[in-house]
Amino acid sequence: MSSEPQIEAFDWSDKIIDHIWEHEIDPWEVEEAVFDDSEVEIRYVDDKEHGPRWMAQGHTTTGRKLRIYMNPCQDREGIWYVITAWEEGR
C-alpha cells in the first residue's frame, strides 16, 4: 500500500452526510482536516472488526481534531468515500 494516497475529492452521499452528522461533523470539516491541515496523518489500517481502510487524523481550521475512515472509490481515480468520522477526545 502506498503511504501517500492520492485524494483529490470526496464523493458525498446523503447517507454518509447524515451518518457523520450523528457525530456532529460536517463534510466541509472532513475536507479541511484532509486537504488543509499540513500535518494531516493518513495511513492504511486493517483490523479484524472493520477490515481494510484508510484512516486520516487532521485538524479543522477551528482546531477540532478529527479521525476519518475512508476508502478510494472503485474505477474513479482520486475520488474517495468517507466511511465515518468523529472528533477525537469526545
C-alpha positions as CSV (number, residue, x, y, z in Angstrom):
1,M,0.0,0.0,0.0
2,S,1.2,3.5,-0.8
3,S,2.0,5.6,2.2
4,E,0.7,8.7,0.4
5,P,-2.6,8.1,-1.3
6,Q,-3.8,10.5,-4.0
7,I,-7.0,12.0,-2.6
8,E,-8.4,14.7,-5.0
9,A,-12.0,14.8,-3.8
10,F,-14.7,13.1,-1.7
11,D,-17.9,11.6,-3.1
12,W,-20.6,12.6,-0.5
13,S,-23.8,10.6,-0.3
14,D,-26.8,11.8,1.8
15,K,-26.4,8.6,3.8
16,I,-22.8,9.3,4.9
17,I,-23.5,13.0,5.4
18,D,-26.3,12.0,7.8
19,H,-24.0,9.4,9.5
20,I,-21.2,11.8,10.2
21,W,-23.6,14.4,11.4
22,E,-24.6,12.0,14.1
23,H,-21.0,12.7,15.3
24,E,-21.6,16.4,14.8
25,I,-19.2,16.5,11.8
26,D,-19.9,18.4,8.6
27,P,-18.4,17.3,5.2
28,W,-16.5,20.6,4.9
29,E,-14.8,19.8,8.2
30,V,-13.6,16.5,6.9
31,E,-12.3,18.2,3.8
32,E,-10.5,20.8,5.9
33,A,-8.8,18.2,8.0
34,V,-7.7,16.2,5.0
35,F,-6.8,18.9,2.5
36,D,-5.9,22.0,4.6
37,D,-4.0,20.5,7.6
38,S,-0.4,20.5,6.6
39,E,0.3,17.9,9.3
40,V,-2.5,15.5,8.5
41,E,-1.6,11.9,9.0
42,I,-3.0,9.3,6.6
43,R,-2.3,5.6,7.0
44,Y,-3.6,2.3,5.9
45,V,-5.2,0.2,8.6
46,D,-6.6,-3.4,8.6
47,D,-8.3,-4.7,11.7
48,K,-10.4,-7.8,12.2
49,E,-13.5,-6.0,13.2
50,H,-13.7,-3.4,10.4
51,G,-11.4,-4.7,7.6
52,P,-9.1,-2.7,5.4
53,R,-9.5,1.0,5.1
54,W,-7.6,4.3,5.3
55,M,-7.5,6.5,8.4
56,A,-6.8,10.2,8.5
57,Q,-6.1,12.3,11.5
58,G,-6.2,16.0,11.0
59,H,-7.4,19.4,12.3
60,T,-10.0,21.7,11.1
61,T,-9.3,25.4,10.9
62,T,-11.1,25.9,14.2
63,G,-8.9,23.3,15.9
64,R,-11.1,20.3,16.0
65,K,-9.0,17.1,15.7
66,L,-10.9,14.6,13.5
67,R,-10.4,10.9,12.9
68,I,-11.7,9.9,9.5
69,Y,-12.0,6.5,8.0
70,M,-12.2,6.3,4.2
71,N,-11.5,4.2,1.1
72,P,-11.0,5.0,-2.6
73,C,-13.9,4.7,-5.0
74,Q,-13.6,1.8,-7.4
75,D,-12.9,3.0,-11.0
76,R,-12.7,6.6,-10.0
77,E,-9.1,7.6,-9.6
78,G,-8.5,10.2,-6.9
79,I,-12.1,10.1,-5.7
80,W,-12.7,8.7,-2.2
81,Y,-15.7,8.0,0.0
82,V,-15.9,8.5,3.8
83,I,-16.9,5.6,6.0
84,T,-17.2,7.5,9.2
85,A,-15.6,10.5,11.1
86,W,-15.6,11.8,14.6
87,E,-13.9,14.3,16.8
88,E,-11.1,12.8,18.9
89,G,-11.5,13.1,22.6
90,R,-15.3,13.2,22.6
